[in-house]
Amino acid sequence: MRTPSSPDLVSMPVLVFGYGNPSRGDDALGVALIRRLGERQASGELRDVELLTDFQLQPEHALDLARRELVILVDADASLGTTHRLEPLSTDQTASYTTHEMSPGALLWVYDRIGLGPPPPCYLLRIRGYHFDLGSPLSPAARHNLDLAETCLLSRLAAQPGPEAQVTPFAPHTLPG
């Protein structure tokens, strides 16, 4: 894993970028998934995948999208009605690109505005979280959702999508009872 926006590194074809606050319970789901993928990389898997984490999206992250064939952003979501969902992103010019909380669509808008051409295919993997209290660990239900999201993401990455490939949305899964 590397720090955000390190321009001296050669870009890998695929970027998986998990964001969230590891000190706020289930908000750590995006970061937790990147840690798991990092363990797989340490054992020789996912060689063409670059992993990145941060607390939140920022305009500078637009540079991290350059020269990619595929980008998957990963975040926790308290409002999701399923365990996880992968959805394609589109450019969205909203006021959030200058505020504390930047939307994924606004990140794509910044990418377009800085003259790097059209953004690569980008997707948002949302993982259902439940408890976001300061100092809390991941909840058992969120851990279950993380397991399912990891399995689905690995299956998509194993297909080794190239520039012409399409990543299809995850099928909805029922929430644990």
C-alpha positions in Angstrom: 0.0 0.0 0.0 1.1 3.5 -0.5 0.2 7.0 0.5 -2.3 9.1 -1.6 -1.1 10.8 -4.7 2.5 9.7 -4.7 3.5 10.8 -8.3 6.8 9.0 -8.3 5.3 5.5 -8.6 4.2 3.8 -11.8 0.5 3.2 -11.9 -0.8 -0.3 -11.8 -3.7 -1.1 -14.2 -6.2 -1.5 -11.3 -6.7 0.7 -8.3 -8.8 -0.4 -5.3 -9.1 2.6 -2.9 -10.8 2.0 0.5 -11.6 5.0 2.6 -13.1 5.6 6.0 -12.1 6.2 9.6 -10.6 3.1 11.4 -11.5 4.7 14.8 -15.2 4.9 14.1 -16.5 1.3 14.1 -18.0 0.2 10.8 -16.7 3.3 9.0 -13.5 1.3 8.8 -15.0 -1.2 6.3 -13.2 0.3 3.2 -9.9 0.4 5.0 -10.4 -3.1 6.4 -11.0 -4.5 2.9 -7.8 -2.9 1.7 -5.9 -4.5 4.6 -7.2 -7.9 3.7 -6.2 -7.4 0.0 -2.8 -6.3 1.2 -2.4 -9.6 3.0 -3.2 -11.4 -0.3 -0.6 -9.2 -2.1 2.0 -10.1 0.5 1.4 -13.8 -0.5 1.8 -13.0 -4.2 -1.8 -12.5 -5.3 -3.3 -9.4 -7.0 0.0 -8.3 -8.6 -1.7 -5.8 -11.0 -3.7 -4.1 -8.3 -2.6 -1.1 -6.4 -4.2 -0.6 -3.0 -4.8 2.8 -1.4 -6.4 4.0 1.8 -7.3 7.3 3.3 -9.8 8.8 5.8 -11.9 10.5 3.0 -11.9 11.4 -0.6 -10.0 14.6 -1.5 -9.5 16.5 -4.7 -5.9 15.4 -4.8 -7.0 11.8 -5.2 -8.0 12.6 -8.8 -4.3 12.1 -9.7 -4.5 8.6 -8.4 -7.0 7.7 -11.1 -4.6 8.5 -13.9 -3.4 5.8 -16.3 -5.8 3.2 -14.8 -7.9 0.6 -16.6 -10.2 0.2 -13.6 -10.8 1.9 -10.3 -12.9 0.6 -7.5 -13.6 2.8 -4.5 -14.7 1.1 -1.3 -16.7 2.7 1.5 -19.0 1.9 4.3 -22.7 2.8 3.9 -25.3 2.9 6.7 -28.2 3.3 4.4 -27.6 0.3 2.1 -30.5 -2.2 2.0 -28.1 -5.1 1.1 -24.8 -6.4 2.5 -22.8 -4.8 -0.3 -23.3 -3.3 -3.8 -20.9 -2.5 -6.7 -22.2 0.3 -8.9 -20.7 2.3 -11.8 -19.8 5.9 -11.1 -20.4 8.9 -13.2 -19.1 12.4 -13.1 -21.2 14.6 -10.7 -20.5 18.3 -10.3 -21.6 19.0 -6.8 -20.5 21.5 -4.2 -18.9 18.6 -2.3 -15.6 18.8 -4.2 -14.6 21.7 -2.0 -16.1 20.6 1.3 -15.1 18.1 4.1 -16.9 15.2 2.5 -16.3 14.7 -1.2 -18.5 12.4 -3.2 -17.1 9.8 -5.6 -18.9 11.5 -8.5 -17.3 14.8 -7.6 -13.8 13.1 -7.6 -14.5 12.1 -11.2 -15.5 15.7 -12.0 -12.2 17.0 -10.6 -10.4 14.4 -12.7 -12.1 15.7 -15.8 -11.5 19.3 -14.9 -7.7 19.0 -14.4 -7.3 17.9 -18.0 -6.4 14.3 -17.8 -9.0 13.2 -20.2 -12.0 11.1 -19.5 -11.8 9.1 -16.2 -11.2 5.4 -16.3 -14.1 3.0 -15.6 -14.8 3.7 -11.9 -17.1 1.8 -9.5 -18.1 2.3 -5.9 -18.3 -0.8 -3.7 -20.6 0.1 -0.8 -20.5 -2.2 2.2 -23.4 -2.1 4.7 -22.2 -0.8 8.1 -24.3 -0.4 11.3 -22.3 1.2 14.1 -20.1 4.2 13.6 -19.3 5.2 17.2 -15.8 6.6 18.0 -13.6 3.8 19.5 -15.8 1.0 18.4 -14.5 -2.1 16.5 -16.2 -3.5 13.4 -19.6 -4.9 14.3 -20.2 -8.7 13.8 -22.8 -7.9 11.1 -20.4 -5.5 9.3 -17.7 -8.2 9.4 -20.1 -10.6 7.8 -20.8 -8.1 5.0 -17.1 -7.5 4.6 -16.5 -11.2 4.1 -19.2 -11.3 1.3 -17.9 -8.1 -0.3 -14.4 -9.4 -0.3 -15.4 -12.7 -2.0 -17.3 -10.9 -4.7 -14.6 -8.3 -5.3 -12.0 -11.0 -5.6 -14.1 -12.8 -8.2 -14.4 -9.6 -10.2 -10.6 -8.9 -9.9 -9.8 -12.5 -10.9 -11.5 -11.9 -14.3 -8.6 -9.4 -14.9 -10.7 -6.7 -16.5 -9.0 -4.6 -19.2 -10.1 -1.3 -20.7 -12.9 -3.0 -22.8 -14.1 -5.2 -19.9 -17.2 -4.4 -18.0 -17.6 -5.0 -14.3 -21.2 -5.9 -13.6 -22.9 -4.8 -10.4 -23.0 -7.2 -7.5 -26.2 -9.1 -7.1 -28.0 -7.9 -4.0 -27.5 -10.1 -0.9 -29.9 -10.3 2.0 -28.8 -8.7 5.2 -28.0 -11.1 8.1 -31.0 -11.6 10.4 
